């Protein structure tokens, strides 16, 4: 299970740490950094390694714009001098483990408040936090619809397990092939441009 990364004062400090981990042999190469968030080696982006792979292109876009909105709100908070929350690393890692184990089918841990709550209530809190950015970018409806689809039809993990239970690997492969059906090239390009 990936851990949260340590805090870094700068990009240089981040790179120095990665170089030490690789240079010492702790890691084979930079591609195996197992933190839940890391800088991409190829693109000027942050890679998140924390959520299910989305089965449909439109859901992948919704997840991406949701994360972007959360990051955007964090940056606004920094600019406005809002105090950073004092999160306990063990609590954050435990919350990640519970989320990985149970997904959105049970309760999640809110590491800000150190309390468990129904999963979709936790999701609603995150949406509320990112609401300003989602509304400014015009992505609020996209994210709300994505969350509603998961609430009604299950998460990608739940859907994959159900398909496998119903028909084995053949049914699972059909689910994967169906993830791009009905999505035209224009829709995918428009979604990518919007993200």
Backbone as a chain_set.jsonl record, in Angstrom:
{"seq": "XXXXXXXXXXXXXXXXXXXXXXXXXXXXXXXXXXXXXXXXXXXXXXXXXXXXXXXXXXXXXXXXXXXXXXXXXXXXXXXXXXXXXXXXXXXXXXXXXXXXXXXXXXXXXXXXXXXXXXXXXXXXXXXXXXXXXXXXXXXXXXXXXXXXXXXXXXXXXXXXXXXXXXXXXXXXXXXXXXXXXXXXXXXXXXXXXXX", "coords": {"N": [[0.855, -1.18, 0.0], [0.709, 2.115, -0.965], [2.319, 4.926, 0.586], [1.777, 8.198, 2.067], [3.629, 10.911, 0.723], [6.651, 12.323, 2.144], [7.021, 15.683, 3.504], [8.202, 18.309, 1.42], [10.392, 21.037, 0.984], [10.955, 22.179, -1.399], [11.11, 21.759, -5.01], [13.656, 20.982, -5.666], [14.532, 19.75, -3.304], [12.809, 17.578, -3.254], [13.689, 16.228, -5.608], [16.337, 15.663, -4.873], [15.938, 13.867, -2.757], [14.684, 11.716, -4.118], [16.8, 11.046, -5.84], [18.659, 10.161, -3.936], [17.33, 7.904, -2.913], [17.286, 6.24, -5.168], [20.028, 6.179, -5.859], [21.148, 4.941, -3.624], [20.201, 2.422, -3.842], [17.851, 1.713, -2.65], [15.58, 2.108, -4.128], [14.874, 0.779, -7.371], [14.636, 2.394, -9.657], [13.506, 5.693, -10.673], [10.886, 5.358, -11.389], [9.611, 3.684, -9.635], [8.803, 4.884, -7.309], [6.773, 4.798, -4.57], [4.891, 6.452, -3.375], [1.666, 7.922, -2.711], [1.264, 10.174, -4.165], [3.237, 11.68, -6.595], [5.822, 13.395, -8.413], [5.666, 13.559, -11.927], [7.882, 11.923, -14.141], [7.923, 12.394, -16.83], [6.112, 14.399, -17.598], [4.94, 17.738, -16.81], [3.455, 17.329, -14.33], [1.555, 16.107, -11.51], [1.428, 12.845, -10.361], [-1.173, 10.793, -9.323], [-1.695, 8.032, -7.302], [-3.879, 6.604, -6.268], [-6.568, 6.021, -6.641], [-9.269, 3.984, -8.01], [-8.857, 2.695, -11.311], [-10.533, 4.337, -13.808], [-13.295, 3.184, -15.689], [-14.508, 4.256, -17.911], [-13.898, 6.791, -20.326], [-15.041, 9.328, -19.86], [-15.399, 9.261, -17.118], [-12.792, 9.143, -16.193], [-11.936, 11.678, -16.922], [-13.657, 13.195, -15.317], [-12.718, 12.466, -12.758], [-10.127, 13.512, -12.933], [-10.603, 16.323, -13.221], [-11.851, 16.79, -10.83], [-9.827, 16.27, -8.933], [-8.044, 18.247, -9.781], [-9.538, 20.517, -9.063], [-9.581, 20.312, -6.271], [-6.839, 20.608, -5.703], [-6.494, 23.177, -6.745], [-8.09, 24.63, -4.942], [-6.622, 24.226, -2.609], [-4.311, 25.681, -3.269], [-5.409, 28.251, -3.4], [-6.106, 28.53, -0.724], [-3.533, 28.625, 0.43], [-2.554, 30.998, -0.732], [-4.288, 32.792, 0.483], [-3.523, 32.69, 3.051], [-4.56, 30.758, 4.736], [-4.398, 28.562, 7.426], [-2.535, 25.576, 7.277], [-3.858, 22.296, 7.628], [-3.095, 20.271, 10.446], [-2.085, 17.316, 9.957], [-1.969, 13.948, 10.997], [0.462, 11.716, 10.022], [0.253, 8.856, 10.255], [-2.483, 8.569, 10.605], [-3.462, 9.543, 8.19], [-2.34, 7.659, 6.401], [-3.62, 5.375, 7.397], [-6.266, 6.047, 6.815], [-6.144, 5.992, 4.052], [-5.624, 3.279, 3.672], [-8.011, 2.128, 4.647], [-9.809, 3.203, 2.79], [-8.835, 1.998, 0.458], [-9.347, -0.645, 1.05], [-12.155, -0.834, 1.493], [-13.357, 0.892, -0.295], [-15.958, 2.872, -1.674], [-18.043, 1.659, -0.491], [-18.54, 1.484, 2.196], [-17.583, 2.969, 5.177], [-15.504, 5.889, 5.371], [-12.453, 7.383, 6.556], [-12.169, 10.58, 7.779], [-9.404, 12.398, 7.7], [-8.939, 14.969, 8.583], [-10.683, 15.441, 10.667], [-10.439, 13.187, 12.148], [-12.345, 11.102, 12.185], [-14.794, 8.569, 11.427], [-17.033, 8.249, 8.692], [-19.967, 7.863, 6.615], [-19.117, 6.787, 3.327], [-19.949, 8.272, 0.995], [-20.689, 10.63, 2.194], [-18.236, 11.617, 2.971], [-17.13, 12.026, 0.453], [-18.869, 14.023, -0.423], [-18.098, 16.086, 1.285], [-15.56, 16.626, 0.268], [-16.24, 17.507, -2.292], [-17.688, 19.803, -1.617], [-15.601, 21.316, -0.539], [-14.075, 21.782, -2.824], [-15.817, 23.199, -4.385], [-15.916, 25.927, -5.299], [-13.845, 26.092, -7.22], [-14.667, 24.066, -8.976], [-17.042, 25.125, -9.918], [-16.165, 27.501, -11.111], [-14.639, 26.496, -13.232], [-16.541, 25.236, -14.646], [-17.076, 22.588, -14.209], [-18.627, 21.395, -12.268], [-21.143, 20.06, -12.639], [-20.306, 17.868, -14.18], [-18.678, 16.457, -12.347], [-20.52, 15.969, -10.272], [-22.344, 14.305, -11.643], [-20.699, 12.109, -12.229], [-20.12, 11.159, -9.642], [-22.723, 10.482, -8.859], [-23.186, 8.402, -10.691], [-21.421, 6.474, -9.684], [-22.528, 6.099, -7.168], [-24.984, 4.952, -7.82], [-24.391, 2.875, -9.673], [-22.135, 1.617, -8.751], [-18.629, 1.521, -7.867], [-15.675, 1.533, -9.988], [-14.097, -0.676, -9.121], [-15.994, -2.256, -7.73], [-17.718, -2.864, -9.827], [-16.043, -4.345, -11.499], [-15.466, -6.612, -9.92], [-18.068, -7.656, -9.665], [-18.638, -8.276, -12.363], [-16.669, -10.216, -12.864], [-17.428, -12.176, -11.01], [-19.905, -12.841, -12.104], [-19.361, -13.835, -14.659], [-16.731, -14.658, -15.009], [-13.42, -14.334, -16.44], [-14.014, -13.749, -19.092], [-16.346, -12.172, -18.994], [-15.314, -10.044, -17.575], [-13.385, -9.019, -19.349], [-15.123, -8.186, -21.357], [-16.357, -6.063, -20.047], [-14.195, -4.292, -19.867], [-13.718, -3.799, -22.6], [-16.095, -2.536, -23.217], [-15.823, -0.063, -22.058], [-15.062, 1.969, -23.747], [-16.991, 2.087, -25.626], [-19.512, 3.887, -27.298], [-18.377, 6.295, -26.784], [-17.355, 8.768, -28.654], [-14.641, 9.803, -30.837], [-14.569, 12.582, -30.918], [-15.821, 13.267, -28.516], [-13.962, 12.279, -26.642], [-11.685, 13.803, -27.297], [-12.672, 16.372, -26.748], [-13.146, 16.137, -24.016], [-10.549, 15.709, -23.104], [-9.352, 18.139, -23.832], [-10.779, 19.821, -22.173], [-10.03, 19.009, -19.626]], "CA": [[0.0, 0.0, 0.0], [1.527, 3.328, -1.028], [2.241, 5.876, 1.696], [1.821, 9.605, 1.708], [5.022, 11.355, 0.637], [7.055, 13.286, 3.172], [6.943, 17.075, 3.056], [9.391, 18.841, 0.77], [10.403, 22.5, 0.951], [11.127, 22.649, -2.771], [11.264, 20.716, -6.022], [15.038, 20.49, -5.567], [14.601, 18.809, -2.184], [12.132, 16.372, -3.733], [14.571, 15.528, -6.543], [17.484, 15.154, -4.108], [15.467, 12.682, -2.024], [14.516, 10.628, -5.087], [18.147, 10.644, -6.267], [19.254, 9.373, -2.847], [16.664, 6.599, -2.846], [17.75, 5.442, -6.307], [21.481, 6.027, -5.757], [21.482, 4.019, -2.532], [19.674, 1.095, -4.142], [16.563, 1.479, -1.999], [14.674, 1.98, -5.264], [15.539, 0.397, -8.623], [14.664, 3.587, -10.5], [12.544, 6.728, -10.261], [9.534, 4.918, -11.718], [9.013, 2.834, -8.596], [8.455, 5.639, -6.101], [5.452, 4.249, -4.232], [4.026, 7.385, -2.665], [0.359, 8.085, -3.352], [1.405, 11.296, -5.091], [4.645, 11.904, -6.951], [5.997, 14.18, -9.623], [5.873, 12.759, -13.125], [9.196, 12.037, -14.774], [7.761, 12.743, -18.242], [5.236, 15.541, -17.828], [4.934, 18.675, -15.672], [2.234, 17.019, -13.588], [1.625, 15.249, -10.324], [0.741, 11.57, -10.559], [-1.875, 10.249, -8.163], [-1.745, 6.582, -7.367], [-4.71, 6.407, -5.097], [-7.967, 5.713, -6.945], [-9.538, 2.984, -9.038], [-8.801, 3.081, -12.713], [-11.885, 4.574, -14.287], [-13.593, 2.291, -16.81], [-14.966, 5.053, -19.035], [-13.1, 7.997, -20.521], [-15.688, 10.471, -19.224], [-15.173, 9.174, -15.68], [-11.395, 9.513, -15.967], [-11.898, 13.137, -17.004], [-14.318, 13.715, -14.111], [-11.79, 12.297, -11.643], [-9.019, 14.456, -13.107], [-11.015, 17.702, -12.93], [-12.134, 16.841, -9.389], [-8.539, 16.415, -8.254], [-7.538, 19.582, -10.117], [-10.286, 21.494, -8.273], [-9.098, 20.227, -4.883], [-5.507, 21.228, -5.686], [-6.709, 24.6, -6.951], [-8.563, 25.218, -3.687], [-5.474, 24.232, -1.688], [-3.46, 26.81, -3.638], [-6.119, 29.459, -2.965], [-5.947, 28.596, 0.732], [-2.162, 29.079, 0.708], [-2.485, 32.417, -1.113], [-5.08, 33.587, 1.421], [-2.952, 32.549, 4.391], [-5.297, 29.796, 5.554], [-3.478, 27.633, 8.078], [-2.582, 24.19, 6.825], [-4.275, 21.371, 8.681], [-2.032, 19.476, 11.054], [-2.515, 15.932, 9.763], [-1.11, 12.899, 11.522], [0.768, 10.818, 8.905], [-0.31, 7.525, 10.47], [-3.929, 8.655, 10.4], [-3.669, 9.67, 6.741], [-2.052, 6.353, 5.796], [-4.702, 4.482, 7.8], [-7.459, 6.425, 6.043], [-5.915, 5.484, 2.696], [-5.783, 1.823, 3.715], [-9.444, 1.838, 4.773], [-10.422, 3.528, 1.5], [-8.437, 0.956, -0.497], [-9.975, -1.911, 1.445], [-13.615, -0.813, 1.427], [-13.853, 1.769, -1.35], [-17.081, 3.73, -1.305], [-19.156, 0.802, -0.066], [-18.656, 1.468, 3.648], [-17.227, 4.26, 5.745], [-14.152, 6.379, 5.174], [-11.941, 8.178, 7.664], [-11.823, 11.956, 7.47], [-8.207, 12.637, 8.496], [-8.976, 16.304, 9.185], [-11.457, 15.385, 11.907], [-10.154, 11.9, 12.791], [-13.601, 10.407, 12.431], [-15.35, 7.772, 10.334], [-18.346, 8.677, 8.241], [-20.34, 7.172, 5.379], [-18.199, 7.133, 2.247], [-20.418, 9.344, 0.119], [-20.651, 11.873, 2.965], [-16.851, 12.091, 2.857], [-17.001, 12.543, -0.912], [-19.6, 15.298, -0.469], [-17.256, 17.098, 1.935], [-14.498, 16.989, -0.674], [-16.863, 18.305, -3.353], [-17.974, 21.12, -1.036], [-14.327, 22.023, -0.421], [-13.614, 22.156, -4.164], [-16.965, 23.735, -5.139], [-15.601, 27.184, -5.971], [-13.056, 25.796, -8.415], [-15.494, 23.288, -9.897], [-18.015, 26.018, -10.539], [-15.442, 28.43, -11.989], [-14.183, 25.801, -14.433], [-17.696, 24.65, -15.321], [-16.997, 21.136, -14.054], [-19.418, 20.906, -11.13], [-22.14, 19.08, -13.093], [-19.572, 16.667, -14.595], [-18.255, 15.726, -11.155], [-21.733, 15.482, -9.596], [-22.876, 13.173, -12.414], [-19.766, 10.991, -12.028], [-20.358, 10.624, -8.297], [-24.037, 9.835, -8.899], [-23.036, 7.115, -11.387], [-20.798, 5.52, -8.753], [-23.49, 5.809, -6.104], [-26.036, 4.082, -8.345], [-23.895, 1.712, -10.408], [-20.946, 1.058, -8.123], [-17.317, 2.03, -8.259], [-15.034, 0.64, -10.953], [-13.695, -1.931, -8.463], [-17.195, -3.052, -7.482], [-18.229, -3.343, -11.114], [-15.14, -5.385, -11.988], [-15.699, -7.818, -9.112], [-19.375, -8.203, -10.035], [-18.509, -8.876, -13.69], [-15.895, -11.451, -12.759], [-18.277, -13.158, -10.323], [-21.011, -13.23, -12.974], [-18.983, -14.558, -15.879], [-15.306, -14.935, -15.112], [-12.542, -13.429, -17.174], [-14.68, -13.332, -20.333], [-17.228, -11.053, -18.655], [-14.462, -8.927, -17.169], [-12.825, -8.44, -20.57], [-16.216, -7.479, -22.033], [-16.515, -4.799, -19.329], [-13.101, -3.418, -20.284], [-13.96, -3.386, -23.985], [-17.255, -1.643, -23.228], [-15.488, 1.239, -21.483], [-14.891, 2.993, -24.769], [-18.135, 2.083, -26.535], [-20.417, 5.021, -27.111], [-17.611, 7.52, -26.626], [-16.75, 9.074, -29.947], [-13.355, 10.485, -30.794], [-14.807, 13.99, -30.624], [-16.088, 13.374, -27.079], [-12.709, 12.059, -25.921], [-10.838, 14.977, -27.523], [-13.251, 17.506, -26.021], [-12.919, 15.908, -22.595], [-9.129, 15.908, -22.839], [-9.096, 19.573, -23.901], [-11.415, 20.467, -21.021], [-9.265, 18.671, -18.421]], "C": [[0.895, 1.235, 0.0], [1.289, 4.223, 0.188], [2.15, 7.295, 1.168], [3.287, 10.027, 1.635], [5.373, 12.249, 1.818], [6.902, 14.705, 2.63], [8.277, 17.497, 2.455], [9.279, 20.351, 0.723], [10.487, 23.024, -0.471], [11.185, 21.453, -3.718], [12.669, 20.138, -5.975], [15.183, 19.474, -4.437], [13.931, 17.493, -2.559], [13.076, 15.56, -4.614], [15.777, 14.932, -5.833], [17.103, 13.881, -3.353], [15.307, 11.492, -2.958], [15.882, 10.122, -5.541], [18.836, 9.804, -5.201], [18.641, 7.979, -2.773], [17.126, 5.684, -3.975], [19.245, 5.158, -6.174], [21.913, 5.031, -4.694], [21.02, 2.596, -2.809], [18.377, 0.771, -3.431], [15.478, 1.306, -3.059], [15.473, 1.607, -6.507], [15.681, 1.596, -9.552], [13.559, 4.529, -10.041], [11.1, 6.321, -10.516], [8.874, 4.083, -10.644], [8.825, 3.563, -7.264], [7.016, 5.283, -5.771], [4.57, 5.188, -3.421], [2.716, 7.538, -3.415], [0.329, 9.267, -4.308], [2.897, 11.489, -5.338], [4.689, 12.774, -8.196], [6.24, 13.236, -10.79], [7.277, 12.987, -13.66], [9.094, 12.533, -16.211], [7.029, 14.057, -18.479], [5.284, 16.48, -16.624], [3.65, 18.523, -14.851], [2.566, 16.251, -12.319], [0.842, 13.991, -10.636], [0.094, 11.15, -9.254], [-2.001, 8.754, -8.35], [-2.657, 6.091, -6.249], [-6.127, 5.945, -5.408], [-8.065, 4.569, -7.94], [-9.259, 3.557, -10.411], [-10.244, 3.237, -13.162], [-12.117, 3.752, -15.551], [-14.076, 3.023, -18.053], [-14.139, 6.335, -19.103], [-13.722, 9.192, -19.799], [-15.492, 10.45, -17.707], [-13.729, 9.515, -15.322], [-11.238, 11.036, -15.999], [-12.53, 13.742, -15.757], [-13.402, 13.602, -12.896], [-10.668, 13.326, -11.734], [-9.433, 15.888, -12.76], [-11.384, 17.864, -11.451], [-10.843, 17.048, -8.601], [-7.957, 17.802, -8.519], [-8.237, 20.649, -9.267], [-9.847, 21.48, -6.811], [-7.739, 20.904, -4.762], [-5.641, 22.741, -5.844], [-7.162, 25.275, -5.655], [-7.459, 25.244, -2.639], [-4.556, 25.408, -1.979], [-4.099, 28.135, -3.242], [-5.968, 29.624, -1.457], [-4.562, 29.113, 1.111], [-2.045, 30.575, 0.42], [-3.211, 33.309, -0.114], [-4.591, 33.44, 2.86], [-3.724, 31.62, 5.308], [-4.301, 28.796, 6.138], [-3.652, 26.223, 7.535], [-3.072, 23.306, 7.955], [-3.076, 20.572, 9.189], [-2.474, 18.013, 11.016], [-1.489, 14.964, 10.33], [-0.819, 11.908, 10.401], [0.184, 9.412, 9.068], [-1.809, 7.491, 10.241], [-4.242, 8.761, 8.905], [-3.431, 8.326, 6.066], [-3.124, 5.324, 6.17], [-5.984, 4.766, 7.032], [-7.338, 5.919, 4.61], [-6.123, 3.978, 2.664], [-7.261, 1.444, 3.792], [-10.159, 2.116, 3.452], [-10.086, 2.462, 0.462], [-9.154, -0.351, -0.202], [-11.474, -1.921, 1.177], [-14.18, 0.069, 0.311], [-14.96, 2.67, -0.838], [-18.278, 2.935, -0.805], [-19.397, 0.831, 1.438], [-18.402, 2.884, 4.169], [-15.789, 4.605, 5.378], [-13.742, 7.15, 6.417], [-11.621, 9.565, 7.132], [-10.6, 12.301, 8.316], [-8.144, 14.039, 9.097], [-9.64, 16.276, 10.55], [-11.211, 14.114, 12.712], [-11.446, 11.184, 13.165], [-14.024, 9.631, 11.191], [-16.722, 8.318, 9.978], [-18.685, 7.914, 6.968], [-19.524, 7.704, 4.199], [-18.689, 8.303, 1.396], [-20.588, 10.661, 0.866], [-19.248, 12.472, 2.908], [-16.609, 12.683, 1.473], [-17.699, 13.904, -1.013], [-18.802, 16.414, 0.202], [-16.154, 17.565, 0.989], [-15.052, 17.849, -1.807], [-17.175, 19.708, -2.829], [-16.698, 21.951, -0.942], [-13.886, 22.572, -1.779], [-14.676, 22.891, -4.976], [-16.634, 25.005, -5.905], [-14.858, 26.927, -7.278], [-13.878, 25.027, -9.444], [-16.487, 24.181, -10.628], [-17.332, 26.997, -11.488], [-15.018, 27.766, -13.29], [-15.342, 25.19, -15.225], [-17.767, 23.141, -15.189], [-17.876, 20.569, -12.943], [-20.408, 19.827, -11.57], [-21.456, 17.779, -13.505], [-19.186, 15.809, -13.381], [-19.466, 15.173, -10.406], [-22.311, 14.264, -10.32], [-21.999, 11.931, -12.249], [-19.995, 10.34, -10.663], [-21.707, 9.917, -8.239], [-23.96, 8.482, -9.6], [-22.393, 6.078, -10.475], [-21.76, 5.135, -7.641], [-24.527, 4.79, -6.577], [-25.496, 2.784, -8.955], [-22.673, 1.051, -9.818], [-19.672, 1.695, -8.644], [-16.722, 1.107, -9.312], [-14.619, -0.698, -10.328], [-14.909, -2.827, -8.219], [-17.74, -3.647, -8.774], [-17.353, -4.464, -11.676], [-15.348, -6.698, -11.227], [-17.02, -8.467, -9.5], [-19.319, -8.88, -11.404], [-17.759, -10.201, -13.623], [-16.721, -12.543, -12.081], [-19.376, -13.689, -11.23], [-20.569, -14.083, -14.154], [-17.509, -14.793, -16.078], [-14.557, -13.911, -15.949], [-13.184, -12.928, -18.46], [-15.578, -12.126, -20.069], [-16.418, -9.818, -18.266], [-13.86, -8.236, -18.397], [-13.892, -7.68, -21.36], [-16.466, -6.125, -21.366], [-15.43, -3.82, -19.768], [-13.309, -2.916, -21.72], [-15.11, -2.391, -24.06], [-16.959, -0.257, -22.71], [-15.311, 2.338, -22.497], [-16.042, 3.008, -25.762], [-19.024, 3.269, -26.234], [-19.695, 6.333, -26.891], [-16.905, 7.77, -27.95], [-15.433, 9.787, -29.78], [-13.523, 11.953, -30.421], [-15.043, 14.183, -29.135], [-14.804, 13.238, -26.273], [-11.801, 13.263, -26.075], [-11.361, 16.181, -26.744], [-13.016, 17.354, -24.528], [-11.465, 16.162, -22.24], [-8.783, 17.393, -22.864], [-9.631, 20.292, -22.662], [-10.622, 20.204, -19.736], [-8.004, 19.46, -18.405]], "O": [[1.748, 1.381, 0.875], [0.189, 4.262, 0.74], [2.408, 7.562, -0.006], [4.105, 9.54, 2.416], [4.493, 12.861, 2.422], [6.68, 14.899, 1.435], [9.341, 17.091, 2.923], [8.206, 20.892, 0.455], [10.134, 24.174, -0.734], [11.292, 20.303, -3.294], [12.862, 18.946, -6.214], [15.868, 18.463, -4.587], [14.428, 16.419, -2.221], [13.25, 14.359, -4.407], [16.197, 13.82, -6.152], [17.876, 12.924, -3.322], [15.739, 10.385, -2.637], [16.103, 8.914, -5.62], [19.525, 8.837, -5.526], [19.352, 6.991, -2.593], [17.334, 4.49, -3.763], [19.679, 4.02, -6.357], [22.93, 4.354, -4.847], [21.4, 1.667, -2.096], [17.847, -0.329, -3.586], [14.579, 0.477, -2.918], [16.605, 2.057, -6.684], [16.732, 1.79, -10.164], [12.781, 4.209, -9.141], [10.184, 6.885, -9.916], [7.679, 3.8, -10.737], [8.704, 2.929, -6.216], [6.13, 5.449, -6.609], [3.584, 4.742, -2.833], [2.66, 7.31, -4.623], [-0.545, 9.346, -5.17], [3.706, 11.464, -4.411], [3.71, 12.873, -8.937], [6.94, 12.233, -10.652], [7.793, 14.104, -13.633], [10.073, 13.04, -16.758], [7.302, 14.75, -19.459], [5.636, 16.051, -15.526], [2.871, 19.465, -14.704], [3.696, 15.815, -12.098], [-0.286, 14.063, -11.123], [0.737, 11.151, -8.204], [-2.369, 8.274, -9.422], [-2.267, 5.281, -5.408], [-6.831, 5.511, -4.496], [-7.098, 4.224, -8.618], [-9.409, 4.757, -10.641], [-11.077, 2.362, -12.92], [-11.224, 3.64, -16.391], [-14.053, 2.457, -19.146], [-13.734, 6.888, -18.08], [-13.004, 9.984, -19.189], [-15.427, 11.507, -17.079], [-13.468, 10.105, -14.273], [-10.497, 11.608, -15.199], [-11.998, 14.701, -15.197], [-13.316, 14.532, -12.094], [-10.3, 13.939, -10.732], [-8.692, 16.593, -12.075], [-11.244, 18.951, -10.89], [-10.777, 17.898, -7.713], [-7.443, 18.453, -7.61], [-7.589, 21.586, -8.801], [-9.753, 22.536, -6.184], [-7.507, 21.68, -3.835], [-4.967, 23.499, -5.145], [-6.682, 26.354, -5.31], [-7.372, 26.193, -1.859], [-4.073, 26.065, -1.056], [-3.404, 29.048, -2.795], [-5.73, 30.729, -0.97], [-4.432, 29.943, 2.011], [-1.502, 31.328, 1.228], [-2.804, 34.448, 0.116], [-5.184, 34.003, 3.78], [-3.566, 31.681, 6.527], [-3.462, 28.253, 5.42], [-4.771, 25.743, 7.357], [-2.737, 23.539, 9.117], [-2.163, 20.247, 8.431], [-3.15, 17.533, 11.926], [-0.284, 15.148, 10.157], [-1.752, 11.306, 9.869], [-0.329, 8.844, 8.104], [-2.345, 6.502, 9.743], [-5.184, 8.135, 8.419], [-4.24, 7.898, 5.242], [-3.492, 4.49, 5.343], [-6.703, 3.845, 6.643], [-8.322, 5.47, 4.023], [-6.733, 3.455, 1.731], [-7.711, 0.543, 3.084], [-11.025, 1.342, 3.043], [-10.946, 2.066, -0.325], [-9.526, -1.079, -1.123], [-12.007, -2.915, 0.684], [-15.371, -0.01, 0.012], [-14.907, 3.166, 0.287], [-19.387, 3.461, -0.703], [-20.376, 0.251, 1.908], [-18.947, 3.86, 3.653], [-14.97, 3.726, 5.11], [-14.584, 7.525, 7.232], [-10.89, 9.709, 6.152], [-10.729, 12.481, 9.527], [-7.372, 14.274, 10.026], [-9.23, 16.982, 11.471], [-11.712, 13.976, 13.828], [-11.621, 10.724, 14.293], [-13.668, 9.979, 10.065], [-17.469, 8.785, 10.837], [-17.794, 7.377, 6.31], [-19.274, 8.905, 4.087], [-17.925, 9.224, 1.109], [-20.63, 11.717, 0.234], [-19.09, 13.689, 2.808], [-15.96, 13.721, 1.339], [-17.167, 14.83, -1.625], [-18.825, 17.556, -0.256], [-15.852, 18.756, 0.917], [-14.41, 18.808, -2.233], [-16.945, 20.694, -3.529], [-16.708, 23.148, -1.231], [-13.384, 23.692, -1.868], [-14.45, 23.18, -6.151], [-17.039, 25.144, -7.06], [-15.209, 27.485, -8.318], [-13.798, 25.302, -10.641], [-16.735, 24.003, -11.821], [-17.864, 27.292, -12.558], [-15.034, 28.403, -14.342], [-15.151, 24.691, -16.334], [-18.446, 22.482, -15.976], [-17.859, 19.36, -12.71], [-20.496, 18.779, -10.929], [-21.967, 16.697, -13.213], [-19.35, 14.589, -13.395], [-19.441, 14.029, -9.952], [-22.722, 13.299, -9.676], [-22.516, 10.819, -12.141], [-20.054, 9.115, -10.552], [-21.819, 8.854, -7.627], [-24.592, 7.52, -9.163], [-22.79, 4.913, -10.497], [-21.801, 3.979, -7.221], [-24.902, 3.882, -5.835], [-26.084, 1.719, -8.769], [-22.215, 0.029, -10.327], [-19.644, 2.315, -9.707], [-17.222, -0.001, -9.508], [-14.779, -1.744, -10.957], [-14.852, -4.029, -8.476], [-18.169, -4.8, -8.804], [-17.863, -5.42, -12.26], [-15.397, -7.769, -11.832], [-17.093, -9.686, -9.649], [-19.897, -9.953, -11.582], [-18.16, -11.186, -14.244], [-16.719, -13.693, -12.519], [-19.743, -14.861, -11.139], [-21.311, -14.956, -14.603], [-17.07, -15.095, -17.188], [-15.006, -12.78, -16.135], [-12.928, -11.799, -18.877], [-15.569, -11.165, -20.839], [-16.792, -8.691, -18.588], [-13.831, -7.008, -18.469], [-13.599, -6.648, -21.964], [-16.757, -5.144, -22.052], [-15.714, -2.648, -20.015], [-13.095, -1.738, -22.006], [-15.087, -1.489, -24.897], [-17.767, 0.651, -22.901], [-15.399, 3.518, -22.157], [-16.071, 3.855, -26.655], [-19.262, 3.614, -25.076], [-20.334, 7.383, -26.817], [-15.967, 7.059, -28.31], [-15.135, 10.317, -28.71], [-12.704, 12.505, -29.686], [-14.538, 15.137, -28.542], [-14.58, 13.994, -25.327], [-11.203, 13.711, -25.097], [-10.581, 16.925, -26.149], [-12.719, 18.333, -23.844], [-11.17, 16.757, -21.204], [-8.016, 17.866, -22.026], [-9.023, 21.241, -22.167], [-10.548, 21.067, -18.861], [-7.206, 19.332, -17.476]]}, "num_chains": 1, "name": "protein.A"}
